[in-house]
Amino acid sequence: MSADTCPTISACSLPALGMDADSLCRDLRHYFLRTLGRDRESAISPHLYTALAMSLRDRLVERWKASESLRRKQRSKRTSYLSMEFLLGRSLGNTLLNLGLEESATQALAQEGLELADIMEMEHDAGLGNGGLGRLAACFLDSCATLRLPVTGYGIRYAYGMFRQEIIHGEQTEEPDHWLKDGYPWELKRPDRVRPIHFGGRSEPFHDDHGRQRFRWVDCNDVLAVPYDIPIPGYRNEVVNTLRLWRAAATDVFDLGEFNAGAYPEAVAAKNAAEHISMVLYPNDSSENGKELRLRQQYFLASASLQDVLSDWVIEYGHDFSHFADHHCFQLNDTHPSCAVPELMRLLMDKHGLDWDQAWAITGKTMAYTNHTLLPEALEKWPVRLFRQLLPRLLEIIFEINARFLGDVARHWPGQTERLRRLSIIEEGAEPMVRMAHLAVVGSFSVNGVAALHTELLQEELFADFHALWPEKFNNKTNGVTPRRWLQWANPGLSALLSSRIGDAWKRDLAALQALAPAADDADFRRRWAVVRQANKVRLAELVHAHTGVRFDPDALFDVQVKRIHEYKRQLLNALHVIHLYDRIKRGEGAEITPRDVLFAGKAAPGYFMAKRIIKLINNLAEVINADPATAGLLRVAFLPDYRVSVMERICAGTDLSEQISTAGKEASGTGNMKFMMNGAITIGTLDGANIEIREAVGHDHFFLFGLNAGEVAELRPHYDPRLYLQADPDLQRVVELLQSGYFNQFEPGIFDPLIDALLHPHDPWMVAADFTSYKLVQREVADAWQDQAHWLRLSILNTAASGGFSSDRTIAQYNADIWHLDPLPAVAGG
């Protein structure tokens, strides 16, 4: 049979799926009873969630295919968003919201005697991220689809996501997070799009048919990248974009000869080694094996994704790459995917026959780099030795990029040897290193920070030489979060109240929340606001009690710090203030204390000793303080284990005070601060990251500011002496003495000595002692403000009203206007 007469199945032959409750219920029954083979006796089970998810996925696939058809017809520019992390959380609620199917799903389940809330609890969080970076990537994909922009996300399909955190005797313990154990009904495997990935071997020069010298990568050990696609729906606009996640697989399942000879472990060794690449989310790189695996992961992501894009180009446009940069942009989400720069060069030269200048022109016009950190340890550097062992061809290309770049620098700044050393992609020393952030800057046409202060510090400090050379490359894109998940879905009560006052325009343009501001002076509206907030606090209190046994009082001030546990985020400063409040109660000042319930949550990296000590301290504080009758009705402390997206959805809706207390100049942006603000929490924070822009947006009088600013931190650092602050503040002295006495660790002597030593050390980079007094005094202003509930509710309403600028829709619109230059997909009926 010829290709012309080969039968095909046309999508047009299928009627569109209904969006009503009856149609959804019919499909639910089909998948549950027939596809999954379940029966009525097992209705309350994860299989029911799977059946509902598959019913919704069918409706996503209809719109997915239609969106891809529009993209093909439009033939305009696309962006590929490369990220090592995508912290999606749960997909069921987001899908129902974006498709407008909440009511239909509720009614469909009611026909079977079921509750939607019960079904939603059966879904595992897709924990493919460590925190803000991965959650930001998920928000960005949501906004790209909502703004109809043709953007594809590329990541890794880790079999085990961010570890499941348990607290045993106050200590963090890590358990595997096998989020895929019950399957993942939202994804579609694409075996026709498998890509080979090279490791090891050597680079071999040769001459092609035209006598030009070329290079090929030979004697390498290949791994296969198998793609799984997840649909990303826009908000009620019929657009569905794609997140493509790569799973690593061996080229051969096992060595049959070894197997037949009885060497069973050896027979599957290659398979196991290959699958390690996508086994665990971004492993600890404190060991040599960890470093090697992390570099393998980064190259695996970059190579598979670039091959995917180039393959599509050849299918659509052939081997003429002269207009490739007009149609493609690659956004590198932080330094991790920086291998994409030399890998694109390799593919264009070695696979598609371009010469160096042609390939470099394309690379320099398509790569864009987002930097997310000022911490040196996060600006990855890999040993040249390791690169030579794993990626020999890439190392050759990096050396060539660096040589040409340094030649340009030498011509621009003749004789400035020290500047050449600072700018070099290769850091010389006993162990020469590849500076991946330098590679990303050199290979990109755009370099952006993620908050105004962060970008300023990038330009003036971290990348000052690069900025002096290429000022036009640098720009700021302040982060944002999707209001669909973090306001509409996380806080339906507040969402309904907002719409009753200002209409629904804010759901598509969060800036419309500005219209809410006058309601802050309306006593009746404040009363309604208080009712919604109280209901959210009751829900949060129930969550805290269920997971910690600690009972929070919904009438108390809910003081919340939830984020990754790290010294620069200064959970320790918050803990010191908790000790101070406890000390005041024990000294008979309970009548002056505003009732406060303090909630901590977050995970420490498995190898981060000091962060784990901070978790232990918080749990010990909770144990002592909560058991003391003197604190009843005044102070409660809890550490909520296993912090994740679905938990934050409940926390952000019930928080009164948002703790954003990092050392000024250390936090790139923060996004938790934005989620809390949208939901009416008031921020206590330093002038760090996006706190600065939050304070400007809401007004200085509606933000609790304390502490040194970034310039003062830098000025103080050379002569910092924390003991001077103890001498100047008797409250801080008593807090430290309580710690030193072992009051909170009577049966664990010395366990907190490392924290005490770090606090009192003159080289403490986080300057906790320096900011304690200011923090303590502003916390008293917080307590006073809470006593005047009309005033506090006014602050809460004004924070939500001013949060419109922190939507990821705004951020993505700016990325598109300044960097990507994509044409939105045309609107279709129903969208």
C-alpha positions in Angstrom: 0.0 0.0 0.0 1.4 3.4 -1.0 1.8 6.3 1.4 -0.9 8.1 -0.5 -3.4 5.4 0.1 -2.4 4.6 3.7 -5.4 4.9 5.9 -5.4 7.4 8.7 -7.6 8.2 11.7 -8.9 11.7 11.5 -9.5 13.7 14.7 -12.5 15.2 12.8 -14.2 11.8 13.0 -14.6 12.2 16.8 -17.3 14.4 18.3 -16.0 16.9 20.8 -16.2 15.7 24.4 -18.9 17.3 26.6 -18.0 19.6 29.4 -21.2 19.0 31.3 -21.6 16.8 34.5 -23.3 13.9 32.7 -20.6 13.6 30.0 -17.9 13.8 32.7 -19.6 11.2 34.8 -20.0 8.8 31.8 -16.3 9.0 31.1 -15.4 8.6 34.7 -17.4 5.4 34.8 -15.8 4.2 31.6 -12.2 4.6 32.8 -13.0 3.3 36.3 -14.9 0.2 35.3 -13.4 -0.7 31.9 -9.9 0.8 31.5 -8.9 0.3 35.1 -11.1 -2.8 35.6 -12.3 -1.7 39.1 -15.7 -2.5 40.7 -18.1 -0.7 42.9 -16.6 -2.2 46.1 -13.3 -0.4 45.4 -14.8 3.0 44.5 -13.1 4.9 47.3 -9.5 4.3 46.1 -6.8 6.1 44.1 -8.2 4.4 41.0 -11.1 6.8 41.1 -8.8 9.8 41.1 -7.0 8.2 38.1 -10.3 7.7 36.3 -11.2 11.4 36.8 -7.8 12.5 35.8 -7.9 10.5 32.6 -11.4 11.9 31.8 -10.0 15.4 32.1 -6.8 14.5 30.2 -9.0 13.5 27.2 -10.4 17.0 27.2 -6.9 18.5 27.5 -5.7 16.4 24.6 -8.4 17.8 22.4 -7.2 21.3 23.1 -3.6 20.3 23.1 -3.8 19.0 19.5 -5.7 22.0 18.4 -3.1 24.3 20.0 -0.3 22.4 18.2 -2.1 22.7 14.9 -2.3 26.5 15.4 1.4 26.6 16.2 2.3 24.7 13.0 0.1 27.0 10.9 1.5 30.1 12.5 5.1 29.1 11.9 6.3 31.8 14.2 8.9 32.0 16.9 8.9 29.6 19.9 10.7 29.5 23.2 12.0 26.4 24.9 12.2 26.8 28.7 15.0 24.6 30.1 14.9 23.9 33.8 16.2 21.2 36.1 13.1 21.7 38.3 9.4 21.9 37.7 7.6 21.9 41.0 4.1 21.2 39.6 2.4 20.0 42.8 -1.1 18.5 42.2 -2.6 18.9 38.7 -6.3 18.0 39.3 -7.4 21.2 40.9 -5.4 23.4 38.5 -6.9 21.5 35.5 -10.5 21.9 36.8 -10.0 25.6 37.4 -8.3 26.4 34.0 -10.9 24.3 32.1 -13.8 25.8 34.1 -14.9 22.3 35.1 -15.1 22.6 39.0 -18.9 22.6 39.0 -19.3 19.9 36.4 -16.8 17.6 38.3 -18.5 18.3 41.6 -21.9 17.3 40.1 -20.5 14.3 38.3 -19.0 12.9 41.5 -22.1 13.7 43.4 -24.0 11.4 41.0 -21.8 8.6 42.4 -22.1 9.7 46.0 -18.6 11.1 46.1 -17.0 14.4 47.2 -14.4 16.2 45.0 -12.3 17.1 48.0 -11.9 13.5 48.9 -10.8 12.6 45.4 -8.3 15.5 45.3 -6.5 14.2 48.5 -5.6 11.0 46.6 -3.3 12.8 44.2 0.5 12.8 45.0 2.4 16.1 44.6 4.6 16.0 41.6 7.6 17.0 43.6 10.1 17.7 40.8 11.7 20.7 42.5 13.5 21.8 45.7 11.6 25.0 46.2 11.3 28.4 44.6 13.1 27.8 41.4 11.0 24.8 40.4 7.7 26.4 41.6 8.6 29.5 39.6 9.1 27.4 36.5 5.6 25.8 37.0 4.0 29.3 37.5 5.7 30.5 34.3 4.4 27.6 32.2 0.9 28.4 33.5 1.2 32.0 32.5 2.7 31.2 29.1 -0.3 29.1 28.3 -2.7 31.7 29.7 -1.1 34.4 27.6 -1.3 32.1 24.5 2.5 32.1 24.0 4.1 29.1 22.2 6.5 28.0 25.0 7.6 24.4 25.7 9.0 23.5 29.0 11.9 20.9 29.1 12.9 19.1 32.3 13.7 15.7 33.7 11.2 13.1 34.8 12.8 12.1 38.1 11.4 8.8 39.5 12.0 10.2 43.0 11.2 13.8 43.6 12.1 16.0 46.5 12.5 13.7 49.5 9.6 13.1 51.9 10.6 14.8 55.2 9.8 13.2 58.5 10.6 14.6 61.9 11.8 12.0 64.4 12.9 13.3 67.9 13.0 16.7 66.4 15.4 15.7 63.6 14.8 15.8 59.9 14.9 12.4 58.3 14.6 11.8 54.6 12.4 9.2 53.0 12.2 8.5 49.3 9.4 10.4 47.5 8.3 7.9 44.9 5.6 10.1 43.5 5.2 7.8 40.5 4.4 4.7 42.5 0.7 4.9 41.5 1.3 6.1 38.0 0.9 9.6 36.7 -2.3 9.8 34.5 -1.5 13.3 33.2 1.5 12.3 31.1 1.8 10.8 27.6 4.9 8.8 26.7 6.4 9.7 23.3 8.6 6.7 22.3 8.8 8.1 18.7 10.8 11.0 20.1 13.7 9.2 21.9 17.1 10.9 21.7 20.6 9.4 22.2 22.8 11.2 24.7 26.6 10.7 24.6 28.9 10.3 27.6 32.6 9.4 27.8 34.7 8.4 24.8 36.8 10.8 22.9 36.7 13.5 20.3 38.2 12.5 16.9 39.0 15.0 14.0 38.3 14.0 10.4 37.9 15.7 7.0 34.5 15.7 5.4 33.8 15.3 1.7 34.6 19.0 1.1 38.0 18.7 2.8 36.9 20.6 5.9 38.1 19.5 9.3 35.3 18.2 11.4 35.0 16.4 14.7 33.0 13.4 15.8 32.4 12.0 19.3 33.4 8.3 19.3 33.8 5.3 21.6 31.1 6.9 23.9 28.6 5.3 26.2 25.1 6.3 25.0 22.0 6.7 27.1 18.5 7.2 25.7 16.3 10.1 26.6 12.7 9.0 26.5 10.1 11.9 26.6 6.9 12.1 28.5 4.6 15.0 27.8 2.4 16.8 30.3 -0.3 19.2 29.1 -0.2 22.7 30.5 -3.6 24.4 30.1 -4.1 28.1 29.9 -6.9 29.8 31.9 -10.1 29.2 30.0 -8.7 30.1 26.6 -8.6 26.6 24.9 -4.7 26.8 24.7 -2.7 23.9 26.0 1.1 24.0 26.0 3.6 21.2 26.7 6.0 20.3 29.4 8.3 17.6 28.1 10.2 15.6 30.7 13.0 13.2 29.8 13.5 9.8 31.4 16.9 8.1 31.0 17.0 4.5 29.7 19.8 2.2 28.5 20.3 1.5 24.9 20.1 -2.2 25.6 18.0 -3.6 28.5 20.7 -6.0 29.5 23.6 -8.1 28.2 22.1 -11.4 27.1 25.5 -13.1 27.1 26.2 -12.1 30.7 22.7 -13.1 31.6 23.0 -16.6 30.0 26.3 -17.1 31.7 24.7 -16.5 35.1 26.2 -13.1 35.8 22.8 -11.5 36.5 24.0 -8.3 38.2 26.5 -7.6 35.4 23.8 -8.2 32.8 21.6 -5.3 34.0 24.5 -3.0 35.1 24.3 -0.8 32.0 20.5 -0.4 32.4 20.8 0.6 36.0 23.6 3.0 35.4 21.7 4.7 32.6 18.5 5.0 34.7 20.4 6.6 37.6 20.4 9.9 35.6 16.7 10.4 36.0 16.3 8.5 39.2 16.6 11.2 41.9 15.9 14.9 41.8 19.1 16.9 41.6 21.3 14.8 44.0 23.6 16.1 46.7 27.0 17.1 45.0 29.1 16.9 48.2 30.7 13.6 47.0 32.5 12.9 43.7 29.8 10.5 42.6 27.2 13.2 43.4 29.1 15.8 41.3 29.3 13.4 38.3 25.6 12.5 38.5 24.6 16.1 38.6 26.7 17.0 35.6 25.3 14.0 33.8 21.8 15.2 34.6 22.5 18.8 33.3 24.0 17.6 30.1 21.2 15.0 29.6 18.6 17.7 29.8 20.4 20.1 27.5 21.3 17.6 24.8 17.9 15.9 24.7 16.0 19.2 24.5 18.2 20.8 21.9 18.2 17.6 19.7 14.4 17.7 20.0 14.1 21.3 18.8 16.7 20.8 15.9 14.9 17.6 14.8 11.7 19.5 14.4 13.4 22.3 12.5 14.9 19.8 10.0 11.5 18.2 9.5 9.8 21.6 8.9 12.6 23.6 7.2 15.3 21.2 6.1 19.0 21.7 6.8 19.0 25.5 6.2 19.6 27.1 9.6 20.0 30.6 8.3 16.7 31.7 9.9 16.8 29.4 12.9 17.4 32.3 15.4 14.3 34.1 14.0 12.2 31.1 15.1 13.7 29.9 18.4 14.8 31.1 21.8 16.2 29.0 24.6 15.6 30.3 28.1 18.0 28.8 30.7 16.4 28.8 34.1 19.4 29.5 36.3 22.9 28.2 35.7 22.1 24.4 35.7 21.3 24.1 31.9 24.4 26.1 30.8 25.7 23.0 28.9 23.1 24.1 26.3 25.6 26.7 25.0 28.4 24.3 23.9 25.9 21.6 23.1 24.1 23.7 20.6 27.5 24.5 19.0 28.3 20.8 18.9 25.0 19.9 17.2 25.1 22.7 14.7 28.7 21.9 13.7 29.2 18.2 14.2 25.7 17.0 13.2 24.5 19.7 10.8 27.7 20.8 9.1 27.8 24.5 10.1 31.1 26.2 10.6 32.1 27.9 13.9 31.1 31.4 13.0 27.7 30.3 11.7 27.0 28.2 14.8 28.2 30.9 17.2 26.0 33.5 15.5 23.0 31.3 16.0 23.9 30.3 19.6 24.5 34.0 20.6 21.1 35.0 19.2 19.0 32.2 20.8 20.4 31.6 24.3 19.0 33.7 27.2 20.1 33.2 30.8 18.2 33.9 34.0 20.3 34.1 37.1 18.5 33.2 40.4 21.2 33.5 43.0 24.0 35.6 44.4 25.3 32.8 46.6 28.7 31.7 45.2 28.1 28.0 45.9 25.1 28.0 43.6 27.1 29.4 40.6 28.2 26.0 39.6 31.8 25.2 38.8 32.8 21.7 37.5 36.4 20.3 37.4 37.9 20.3 33.9 39.0 16.8 34.8 35.4 15.7 35.2 34.3 17.4 32.0 37.1 15.7 30.1 36.0 12.4 31.4 32.3 12.8 30.8 32.0 15.3 28.0 35.2 15.5 26.0 33.8 17.1 22.9 32.0 19.7 24.9 35.2 20.6 26.8 37.0 21.2 23.4 34.2 23.6 22.4 34.3 25.4 25.8 38.0 25.9 25.5 37.5 27.4 22.0 34.7 29.6 23.2 36.9 30.9 26.0 39.9 31.5 23.8 37.9 33.5 21.3 36.1 35.4 24.1 39.3 36.3 26.0 40.8 37.5 22.7 37.9 39.9 22.4 38.4 41.0 26.0 42.1 41.6 25.5 41.3 43.8 22.5 38.7 45.7 24.5 40.9 46.1 27.6 44.6 45.8 26.5 47.0 44.7 29.1 44.4 44.0 31.9 45.5 40.6 32.8 43.6 40.5 36.1 40.4 41.3 34.3 41.1 38.5 31.9 41.5 36.1 34.8 38.2 37.3 36.4 36.3 36.9 33.2 37.7 33.6 32.0 35.3 30.7 31.7 38.1 28.5 33.0 39.2 29.2 36.5 42.9 28.4 36.9 44.3 26.7 40.0 45.4 23.4 41.4 42.1 22.0 40.1 41.1 24.0 37.0 37.3 24.5 36.9 34.7 25.4 34.3 32.7 28.4 35.5 29.2 27.5 34.2 27.7 31.0 35.0 30.4 32.6 32.9 29.7 30.2 30.1 26.0 31.1 30.3 26.7 34.9 30.2 29.2 34.6 27.3 26.9 32.4 25.2 23.6 34.4 25.8 22.2 37.5 24.3 20.2 38.3 27.4 21.1 38.0 31.1 18.4 38.8 33.6 18.0 39.0 37.4 14.7 38.3 39.1 14.2 41.4 41.3 15.4 45.0 41.1 18.0 44.7 43.9 19.1 41.3 42.6 19.7 42.6 39.1 21.5 45.7 40.5 23.9 43.5 42.5 24.5 41.2 39.5 25.5 44.2 37.5 27.6 46.0 40.2 29.2 43.0 41.9 28.7 39.4 40.7 28.9 40.1 36.9 30.4 43.6 37.1 33.1 42.9 34.4 30.6 41.3 32.1 28.2 44.3 32.6 31.0 46.7 31.8 31.7 44.8 28.6 28.0 44.1 27.5 25.7 46.5 29.4 23.0 45.9 26.7 22.7 42.2 27.7 21.5 42.8 31.2 17.9 43.4 32.3 15.6 42.7 35.2 12.5 40.5 35.3 11.0 40.6 38.8 9.4 37.2 39.6 5.7 36.6 39.9 3.4 33.7 40.9 0.3 32.5 39.1 -2.9 33.9 40.7 -4.8 30.9 39.4 -3.3 28.4 41.9 -2.2 30.9 44.6 -5.4 32.9 45.0 -8.3 31.5 43.0 -7.7 27.8 43.9 -5.9 28.2 47.2 -8.4 30.7 48.6 -11.9 30.2 47.0 -13.6 32.1 49.9 -11.5 35.2 49.4 -11.8 34.9 45.6 -15.6 35.0 45.8 -15.5 38.0 48.2 -13.2 39.8 45.7 -15.5 39.2 42.8 -18.5 40.3 44.8 -16.8 43.6 45.4 -14.9 44.4 42.2 -16.1 41.9 39.6 -14.2 39.1 37.9 -11.7 41.2 35.8 -8.9 40.4 38.3 -9.0 36.8 37.3 -7.6 37.6 33.9 -5.7 40.7 34.9 -4.5 40.8 38.5 -3.7 44.5 38.3 -7.5 45.0 38.5 -7.2 44.2 42.2 -6.2 47.9 42.6 -10.0 48.6 42.6 -10.2 46.8 46.0 -8.2 49.5 47.9 -11.2 51.8 48.8 -12.9 48.7 50.4 -10.2 48.9 53.1 -12.1 51.8 54.7 -15.5 50.1 54.5 -16.3 48.6 57.9 -18.9 46.2 56.6 -16.4 44.8 54.0 -13.7 44.5 56.6 -16.2 42.4 58.6 -16.8 40.1 55.7 -13.0 39.9 55.0 -12.5 38.9 58.6 -15.0 36.1 58.3 -13.2 34.6 55.3 -9.8 34.9 56.9 -11.1 33.3 60.1 -12.4 30.3 58.2 -9.0 29.9 56.4 -7.2 30.1 59.8 -9.5 27.3 61.2 -8.5 25.1 58.2 -4.8 25.9 58.7 -5.1 25.1 62.4 -6.7 21.8 61.6 -3.8 21.0 59.2 -1.2 21.9 61.9 -2.9 19.8 64.5 -3.3 16.8 62.2 0.4 16.7 61.4 2.1 18.0 64.6 -0.4 17.5 67.4 -0.1 21.2 68.3 -3.3 23.1 68.6 -3.3 26.6 67.2 -5.9 29.2 68.3 -7.5 30.8 65.2 -7.9 34.0 67.3 -4.2 34.3 67.8 -1.7 36.0 65.4 -0.6 33.4 62.9 3.1 34.1 62.4 4.5 32.0 59.5 7.9 31.3 58.0 7.7 28.5 55.4 10.5 28.1 52.9 13.7 26.1 52.3 15.7 25.9 55.5 19.0 27.8 54.9 21.1 30.0 57.0 20.6 33.0 54.8 16.9 32.8 55.1 17.4 33.2 58.8 15.0 30.8 60.4 17.4 31.1 63.3 16.6 34.8 63.8 12.9 33.9 64.0 13.7 31.2 66.5 15.7 33.6 68.7 12.7 35.9 68.7 10.5 33.0 69.8 12.9 32.4 72.7 12.7 36.1 73.5 8.9 35.9 73.7 9.1 32.9 75.9 11.7 34.6 78.1 9.3 37.6 78.6 6.5 35.2 79.6 8.7 33.4 82.1 9.8 36.8 83.5 6.1 37.7 84.2 5.4 39.8 81.2 2.6 37.6 79.9 0.0 40.3 80.2 1.9 42.4 77.7 2.2 39.6 75.1 0.0 39.4 72.1 -1.2 35.8 71.6 0.9 34.4 68.8 1.1 31.0 67.1 4.4 30.6 65.2 4.6 28.1 62.3 7.7 26.9 60.6 8.0 24.6 57.6 10.6 23.7 55.0 13.2 21.1 54.1 17.0 21.2 54.6 19.3 19.8 51.9 20.3 16.3 53.1 24.0 17.3 53.4 23.4 20.7 55.0 24.3 20.2 58.7 23.6 23.7 60.0 20.2 23.8 58.4 19.3 20.5 60.0 20.5 21.9 63.4 18.1 24.8 62.9 15.2 22.3 62.3 16.2 20.5 65.5 16.3 23.8 67.5 12.8 24.8 66.3 11.4 21.4 67.3 13.0 21.5 70.7 11.7 25.0 71.2 8.2 23.8 70.3 8.5 20.8 72.7 9.5 23.0 75.7 7.4 26.0 75.1 4.1 24.2 74.2 4.5 22.0 77.4 4.9 25.0 79.7 1.6 26.0 81.4 2.8 29.6 81.5 2.5 29.9 77.7 -1.1 28.7 77.4 -3.1 31.1 75.4 0.0 33.2 74.6 2.5 31.3 72.5 2.5 28.1 70.5 5.2 26.9 68.1 5.0 24.1 65.5 7.2 22.7 62.7 5.0 21.3 60.0 6.8 18.4 58.3 7.1 17.6 54.6 6.4 21.1 53.3 5.1 21.0 49.6 2.9 22.8 47.1 -0.4 21.3 48.3 0.4 22.2 51.9 1.4 25.8 50.9 -2.0 26.2 49.2 -3.6 26.0 52.7 -0.9 27.8 54.6 -0.9 31.0 52.4 -4.6 31.4 52.8 -4.5 31.3 56.6 -1.4 33.4 57.4 -1.5 36.7 59.2 2.2 37.6 59.3 4.6 36.6 56.5 8.2 36.3 57.6 10.6 37.3 54.8 13.7 38.0 56.9 16.7 37.0 54.9 20.0 38.9 55.2 19.8 41.8 52.8 21.6 41.2 49.6 21.2 37.4 49.8 17.7 36.5 48.5 17.4 36.9 44.7 13.7 37.5 44.8 11.5 35.2 46.8 8.0 34.1 45.7 6.5 32.9 48.9 6.3 36.6 49.9 4.1 37.2 46.8 1.7 34.3 47.6 1.2 35.5 51.2 0.6 39.1 50.0 -2.0 38.1 47.5 -3.9 36.3 50.3 -3.9 39.3 52.6 -0.9 38.5 54.9 1.3 41.5 56.0 5.0 41.2 55.5 7.7 41.6 58.1 11.0 41.7 56.2 14.3 43.2 55.3 15.1 45.3 52.2 16.0 42.1 50.2 14.9 40.6 47.0 11.3 41.4 45.9 10.5 42.6 49.4 11.7 46.0 48.2 9.2 46.0 45.4 6.4 44.6 47.6 7.0 47.5 50.1 6.9 50.0 47.3 3.7 48.6 45.9 1.7 48.4 49.1 3.2 51.5 50.7 5.9 51.9 53.4 3.2 52.2 56.2 1.8 48.8 55.3 5.0 46.7 55.5 6.9 45.9 58.7 10.5 46.8 57.8 13.6 46.0 59.9 17.3 45.4 59.7 20.3 46.4 57.7 20.1 47.0 54.0 22.5 45.4 51.5 24.9 48.4 51.5 25.1 48.5 55.3 25.7 44.7 55.4 28.6 45.1 53.0 30.0 48.1 55.0 29.8 46.3 58.3 31.2 43.0 57.2 35.0 43.8 57.6 34.6 44.8 61.3 31.5 42.8 62.4 31.6 41.8 66.0 28.4 40.1 67.2 29.3 40.3 70.9 28.9 44.1 70.7 25.2 43.5 69.9 24.8 41.2 72.9 26.3 43.9 75.2 24.0 46.5 73.8 20.8 44.4 74.1 20.1 42.6 77.4 17.2 40.7 75.7 19.6 39.2 73.2 22.0 38.4 76.0 19.3 36.5 77.9 18.3 34.6 74.7 21.9 33.5 74.1 22.4 32.5 77.7 19.3 30.4 77.6 20.7 28.6 74.6 24.1 28.2 76.2 22.7 26.9 79.4 21.1 23.9 77.5 17.6 24.9 78.6 16.2 23.6 75.4 18.4 20.6 75.2 18.8 19.3 78.7 19.2 15.7 77.7 21.2 16.4 74.5 24.3 18.4 75.7 26.1 20.5 73.2 23.8 19.8 70.4 23.2 23.5 69.6 26.8 24.6 70.1 27.5 24.9 66.4 24.5 27.3 66.0 25.7 29.3 69.0 29.2 29.4 67.8 28.1 30.6 64.3 25.8 33.3 65.8 28.7 34.7 67.9 31.4 34.4 65.2 32.7 37.6 63.7 32.6 36.0 60.3 28.9 35.1 60.4 27.9 36.1 56.9 24.2 36.2 57.8 24.7 38.8 60.6 21.9 37.4 62.7 22.9 39.3 65.9 23.2 42.6 64.1 19.5 42.5 63.1 18.0 41.0 66.3 17.3 44.2 68.1 15.6 45.9 65.1 13.6 42.7 64.4 12.5 42.5 68.1 11.3 46.1 68.1 9.4 45.8 64.8 7.8 42.6 66.1 6.4 44.7 69.0 4.9 47.0 66.4 3.4 43.9 64.8 1.9 42.9 68.1 0.4 46.4 68.7 -1.0 46.5 65.2 -2.7 43.1 65.8 -4.5 44.5 68.8 -6.3 46.9 66.6 -8.2 44.5 64.4 -9.8 47.2 62.2 -6.4 48.5 61.5 -4.9 45.0 60.8 -7.8 44.1 58.4 -7.2 47.4 56.6 -3.6 46.4 56.1 -4.6 43.0 54.9 -7.0 44.3 52.3 -4.5 46.8 51.1 -1.8 44.1 50.7 -4.1 42.0 48.5 -5.1 45.2 46.5 -1.5 46.0 45.8 -0.4 42.5 44.8 -1.4 42.7 41.1 2.1 43.5 40.0 3.4 40.2 41.3 1.4 38.0 38.9 3.6 35.7 36.8 1.4 36.9 33.9 3.1 40.3 34.2 6.6 38.7 34.5 6.0 36.5 31.4 4.6 39.5 29.4 7.9 41.3 30.2 10.0 38.3 29.2 8.1 38.2 25.9 8.3 41.9 25.2 12.0 42.3 26.0 13.6 38.9 25.3 11.4 36.3 23.4 9.3 38.4 21.0 6.7 35.7 20.4 3.4 36.1 18.7 0.5 34.8 20.8 -1.6 32.0 19.3 -4.8 33.3 17.6 -7.9 33.0 19.7 -10.3 30.2 18.8 -14.0 29.8 19.6 -14.6 29.3 23.3 -11.2 30.7 24.1 
